[in-house]
Amino acid sequence: NSAGAVVPAQCVGDPGPPRRPGVIRSERPDAPVGFVVVDKPSGWTSHDVVAKCRGILGTRKVGHSGTLDPMATGVLVLGVGRATKLLAFLSGLPKTYDATIRFGVETDSLDADGAVTVTHDMAPPPLDRVRAAAQTLTGDLQQVPPMVSAKKVDGVRLHELARRGEVVDRAAVPVHVDRFDVGATDDPMVFT
């Protein structure tokens, strides 16, 4: 200025340092930040939950800590705002699942949502044999994801390919299973 005073560049309309392409400027000051713990209902995809929360919270910056199958119910942890950066630390934590095993029936999706493809006339397995078989599936394992998985192959989710009737090779992925707590039910072909 003409009086010789030094005026900071930002005060005269300088936009500041150049932005890197693809980098979003900081969120608006009142944008929500934190975690939301959702009891996901059956029939909703994890993305459905994220989309609904984006609308409720008024922000696009919502992510989840791991995909749950549409038929699954249970805890889905969402990160909101800057907290989305912390979700990577949650996805590797131990998880607990409740499941039902039905003997004598096969489905095209390997779960209760699929169409029955084969039935087997078989005697009910004794509880001790089911427990022993489950024990062989503990520890560090290599698991081939089913075609109904949310995992991606060449950028496409496996379940999308499966819906189109396509089957592709899937690489086994490492998983760790600590234990199975198998119990009997009133139906001798069903275990929990």
The 8 nearest C-alpha neighbors of each residue, nearest first, counted from 0:
[[1, 2, 3, 4, 5, 6, 11, 7],
 [0, 2, 3, 4, 5, 6, 11, 7],
 [3, 1, 0, 4, 5, 6, 7, 11],
 [2, 4, 1, 0, 5, 6, 7, 8],
 [5, 3, 2, 0, 6, 1, 7, 8],
 [4, 6, 3, 7, 0, 2, 8, 1],
 [5, 7, 4, 8, 10, 11, 0, 9],
 [8, 6, 9, 10, 5, 11, 13, 12],
 [7, 9, 10, 13, 11, 6, 12, 15],
 [10, 8, 13, 11, 12, 7, 15, 14],
 [9, 11, 8, 7, 12, 6, 13, 14],
 [12, 10, 9, 8, 13, 7, 6, 14],
 [11, 13, 9, 10, 14, 8, 15, 7],
 [12, 14, 9, 15, 8, 11, 10, 16],
 [15, 13, 12, 9, 16, 17, 8, 11],
 [16, 14, 13, 17, 9, 8, 18, 12],
 [15, 17, 18, 14, 13, 19, 9, 8],
 [18, 16, 15, 19, 14, 20, 13, 22],
 [17, 19, 20, 16, 22, 24, 23, 21],
 [18, 20, 22, 21, 17, 23, 16, 24],
 [21, 19, 22, 18, 23, 17, 24, 16],
 [20, 22, 19, 23, 18, 24, 17, 25],
 [23, 21, 20, 19, 24, 18, 25, 17],
 [22, 24, 21, 25, 26, 18, 20, 19],
 [25, 23, 26, 22, 18, 27, 21, 19],
 [24, 26, 23, 27, 28, 22, 81, 30],
 [27, 25, 28, 30, 24, 80, 29, 23],
 [26, 28, 30, 29, 25, 24, 31, 58],
 [27, 29, 30, 26, 25, 31, 32, 80],
 [28, 30, 27, 31, 26, 32, 58, 57],
 [31, 29, 27, 28, 26, 32, 80, 58],
 [32, 30, 80, 29, 79, 33, 56, 58],
 [33, 31, 80, 79, 81, 82, 30, 34],
 [34, 32, 79, 82, 78, 80, 31, 35],
 [33, 35, 78, 77, 79, 36, 82, 76],
 [34, 36, 77, 76, 37, 78, 33, 79],
 [35, 37, 76, 75, 77, 74, 34, 38],
 [36, 38, 75, 74, 39, 35, 76, 77],
 [37, 39, 74, 73, 40, 75, 36, 72],
 [40, 38, 72, 73, 37, 74, 75, 41],
 [41, 39, 72, 43, 42, 38, 73, 71],
 [40, 42, 70, 72, 71, 43, 69, 39],
 [41, 43, 69, 70, 40, 44, 71, 72],
 [44, 42, 69, 41, 47, 40, 45, 48],
 [45, 43, 69, 47, 46, 68, 42, 48],
 [44, 46, 48, 47, 66, 67, 49, 43],
 [45, 47, 49, 44, 48, 50, 43, 66],
 [48, 46, 44, 50, 45, 49, 43, 51],
 [47, 49, 51, 45, 46, 50, 52, 44],
 [48, 50, 46, 52, 47, 51, 53, 61],
 [51, 49, 53, 47, 48, 52, 46, 54],
 [50, 52, 48, 54, 53, 49, 47, 55],
 [53, 51, 55, 49, 54, 50, 56, 48],
 [54, 52, 50, 58, 56, 59, 51, 57],
 [53, 55, 57, 51, 52, 56, 50, 58],
 [54, 56, 52, 53, 57, 51, 58, 50],
 [57, 55, 53, 54, 58, 52, 31, 30],
 [56, 58, 54, 53, 55, 59, 52, 30],
 [59, 57, 53, 60, 56, 54, 30, 61],
 [58, 60, 53, 61, 57, 54, 80, 50],
 [59, 61, 80, 58, 79, 62, 53, 83],
 [62, 60, 79, 78, 59, 49, 53, 80],
 [63, 61, 78, 77, 83, 49, 79, 60],
 [64, 62, 77, 65, 76, 78, 75, 86],
 [63, 65, 90, 86, 76, 89, 77, 87],
 [66, 64, 63, 90, 67, 75, 76, 45],
 [65, 67, 45, 68, 149, 64, 63, 44],
 [66, 68, 45, 71, 69, 65, 44, 75],
 [69, 67, 71, 70, 44, 66, 45, 149],
 [68, 70, 44, 42, 43, 71, 41, 67],
 [71, 69, 41, 42, 68, 72, 112, 43],
 [72, 70, 68, 41, 69, 67, 73, 40],
 [73, 71, 40, 41, 39, 70, 38, 74],
 [74, 72, 38, 39, 75, 71, 40, 37],
 [73, 75, 38, 37, 39, 76, 36, 72],
 [74, 76, 37, 36, 39, 38, 77, 73],
 [77, 75, 36, 64, 63, 35, 37, 74],
 [78, 76, 63, 35, 62, 34, 36, 64],
 [77, 79, 83, 34, 82, 62, 61, 33],
 [80, 78, 61, 32, 33, 82, 83, 60],
 [81, 79, 32, 60, 82, 83, 31, 61],
 [80, 82, 83, 32, 84, 79, 33, 78],
 [81, 83, 78, 84, 33, 80, 79, 85],
 [84, 82, 78, 85, 81, 86, 79, 80],
 [85, 83, 82, 86, 81, 87, 78, 80],
 [84, 86, 83, 82, 87, 88, 89, 78],
 [87, 85, 89, 64, 88, 83, 84, 78],
 [88, 86, 85, 89, 90, 84, 64, 91],
 [87, 89, 86, 85, 90, 91, 92, 64],
 [90, 88, 86, 87, 92, 91, 64, 85],
 [89, 91, 64, 87, 92, 88, 65, 86],
 [92, 90, 89, 88, 93, 87, 94, 64],
 [91, 93, 89, 90, 94, 88, 87, 64],
 [94, 92, 91, 95, 90, 89, 177, 175],
 [95, 93, 92, 96, 91, 90, 176, 177],
 [96, 94, 97, 93, 177, 178, 176, 179],
 [95, 97, 98, 94, 73, 179, 71, 72],
 [98, 96, 95, 99, 191, 180, 73, 179],
 [99, 97, 191, 96, 100, 190, 181, 71],
 [98, 100, 191, 190, 101, 189, 97, 111],
 [99, 101, 190, 189, 191, 102, 98, 188],
 [102, 100, 189, 188, 99, 190, 103, 104],
 [103, 101, 188, 104, 189, 100, 123, 124],
 [102, 104, 119, 118, 121, 120, 101, 105],
 [105, 103, 118, 102, 117, 119, 101, 106],
 [106, 104, 117, 116, 115, 118, 109, 107],
 [107, 105, 115, 113, 116, 109, 114, 108],
 [106, 108, 113, 114, 109, 116, 115, 105],
 [107, 109, 113, 110, 106, 147, 112, 146],
 [110, 108, 106, 107, 105, 113, 111, 145],
 [109, 111, 108, 112, 113, 106, 107, 105],
 [110, 112, 113, 109, 106, 108, 114, 70],
 [113, 111, 110, 114, 108, 70, 106, 109],
 [114, 112, 108, 106, 107, 111, 110, 115],
 [113, 115, 106, 107, 116, 112, 108, 111],
 [114, 116, 106, 105, 117, 113, 107, 104],
 [115, 117, 106, 105, 107, 114, 118, 104],
 [118, 116, 105, 115, 104, 119, 106, 103],
 [117, 119, 104, 103, 105, 120, 116, 115],
 [118, 120, 103, 121, 104, 117, 102, 105],
 [121, 119, 103, 118, 122, 104, 123, 102],
 [120, 122, 119, 123, 103, 102, 124, 118],
 [121, 123, 124, 120, 188, 103, 187, 125],
 [122, 124, 188, 187, 121, 125, 102, 103],
 [125, 123, 122, 126, 129, 128, 188, 187],
 [124, 126, 128, 127, 123, 129, 187, 130],
 [125, 127, 129, 128, 130, 124, 183, 182],
 [126, 128, 130, 129, 125, 131, 124, 132],
 [129, 127, 131, 130, 126, 125, 132, 124],
 [130, 128, 126, 132, 131, 127, 133, 125],
 [129, 131, 133, 127, 128, 132, 181, 126],
 [132, 130, 128, 134, 129, 133, 127, 135],
 [133, 131, 129, 134, 135, 130, 128, 136],
 [134, 132, 130, 136, 135, 131, 129, 179],
 [133, 135, 131, 136, 132, 137, 130, 179],
 [136, 134, 133, 132, 137, 131, 138, 130],
 [137, 135, 134, 133, 138, 132, 176, 140],
 [138, 136, 176, 134, 135, 177, 178, 139],
 [137, 139, 176, 175, 177, 140, 136, 178],
 [138, 140, 175, 174, 176, 137, 173, 141],
 [141, 139, 174, 173, 175, 142, 138, 137],
 [140, 142, 173, 172, 171, 174, 143, 139],
 [141, 143, 171, 172, 144, 140, 173, 174],
 [142, 144, 171, 170, 169, 172, 145, 141],
 [143, 145, 142, 148, 146, 169, 171, 172],
 [146, 144, 147, 148, 143, 108, 109, 157],
 [145, 147, 157, 148, 158, 161, 144, 166],
 [148, 146, 158, 145, 157, 108, 161, 149],
 [147, 149, 150, 158, 157, 146, 145, 144],
 [148, 150, 156, 157, 158, 151, 147, 66],
 [151, 149, 148, 156, 157, 152, 144, 155],
 [150, 152, 156, 155, 154, 157, 153, 149],
 [151, 153, 154, 155, 156, 157, 150, 169],
 [152, 154, 155, 151, 156, 157, 150, 167],
 [153, 155, 152, 151, 156, 150, 157, 159],
 [156, 154, 151, 152, 153, 157, 159, 160],
 [157, 155, 151, 149, 159, 150, 158, 152],
 [156, 158, 160, 146, 159, 148, 151, 147],
 [157, 159, 147, 161, 160, 148, 156, 146],
 [160, 158, 162, 157, 161, 156, 163, 155],
 [159, 161, 157, 165, 163, 158, 162, 164],
 [160, 162, 158, 164, 165, 163, 159, 146],
 [161, 163, 159, 164, 160, 158, 165, 147],
 [164, 162, 160, 161, 165, 159, 158, 166],
 [165, 163, 161, 162, 160, 166, 159, 158],
 [166, 164, 160, 161, 163, 167, 162, 146],
 [165, 167, 161, 164, 146, 160, 168, 157],
 [168, 166, 169, 165, 146, 160, 157, 152],
 [169, 167, 170, 166, 152, 143, 146, 171],
 [170, 168, 167, 143, 171, 144, 152, 145],
 [169, 171, 143, 172, 168, 144, 142, 141],
 [172, 170, 143, 142, 141, 169, 144, 173],
 [171, 173, 142, 141, 143, 170, 174, 144],
 [172, 174, 141, 140, 142, 171, 139, 175],
 [175, 173, 140, 139, 141, 172, 142, 176],
 [174, 176, 139, 138, 140, 177, 173, 137],
 [177, 175, 137, 138, 178, 139, 174, 136],
 [178, 176, 137, 138, 175, 179, 139, 93],
 [179, 177, 176, 137, 180, 134, 138, 133],
 [178, 180, 181, 133, 134, 177, 137, 130],
 [179, 181, 178, 182, 130, 191, 133, 97],
 [182, 180, 191, 179, 130, 190, 183, 129],
 [181, 183, 191, 190, 180, 184, 126, 130],
 [182, 184, 190, 191, 126, 189, 181, 185],
 [185, 183, 186, 190, 189, 187, 182, 191],
 [184, 186, 187, 183, 189, 188, 190, 182],
 [185, 187, 184, 189, 188, 183, 190, 123],
 [186, 188, 189, 123, 185, 184, 183, 124],
 [189, 187, 102, 123, 186, 101, 190, 124],
 [190, 188, 101, 186, 100, 187, 184, 102],
 [191, 189, 183, 100, 182, 184, 99, 181],
 [190, 99, 182, 181, 98, 100, 183, 189]]
